[in-house]
Amino acid sequence: MINLNFQKNSMYWLVALLVSVVLGGCSRADHEPKTGEYGQTLVNSIQLSSEQIDAINKSPMPQIKDVFSRPNIAIDFPTRQENPYRFVIVVKGHALQDGKVNMRWFGGIRMTESNQYSPQVFSDEDDHGYKINAPVLLVIASDPFSIGQDKMGLSYTALAELSERENLAVDSIQLQVWQGKGSQYSWVHYAGFFVILMLALTPIYRLLNR
């Protein structure tokens, strides 16, 4: 019985440890992207103009329901003989009031000369409790994506339109495209890992509780 209880307690601690690791990967950004985090090589980066920043700050909050009035952003980048790639939006701003901030973009990756792309959501909801006017840094990244070998050497475009902004005044936005494997993953990756982890541990938990 003592051994069984020890096994149960060990399992509880293991689950708690793994959950803390998963959630730790989703914590707020405390620095701008560095080499090795979202890729090995910064293929291209651009700074949004003051006009684009003004359009973002004038957009309604928290959600922009009129899709035709959503501010949009885009960055072109060349492709080389190595996958994967990563599209990153680095947002600097400040909180408008006490509380959390949230920003969500809707976009995708396409060949520069094409209008077709697979849509996805780029978002970062920061649960940290900010004070009014406190500085905010959001690093919003796409999942890693690959370019077909027959398409290498062509120019691609990463694009997105703003769909949600909560408690955030934007001061600057830098768009980046990274190439190569990185250590940082989006919350979607961690959520998927957590689901797989729970599915794997459920049979063990049931066995220990017999």
Buried (B, 14 or more C-beta within 10 A) or exposed (E): EEEEEEEEEEBEEEBEEBEEEBEEBBEBBEEEBEEEBBBEEBBBBBEBEEEBBEBBBEBEBEEBEEEEEBBBBBBBBBBBEBBBBBBBBBBBBBBBEEBBBBBBBBBBBBBEEEEEBEEBBBBBBBEEEBEEEEEBBBBBBBEBBEBEEEEEEBEBBBBBBBBBBBBBBBEEBBBBBBBBBBEBBBBEBBEEBBEEBEEEBEEEEEEBEE
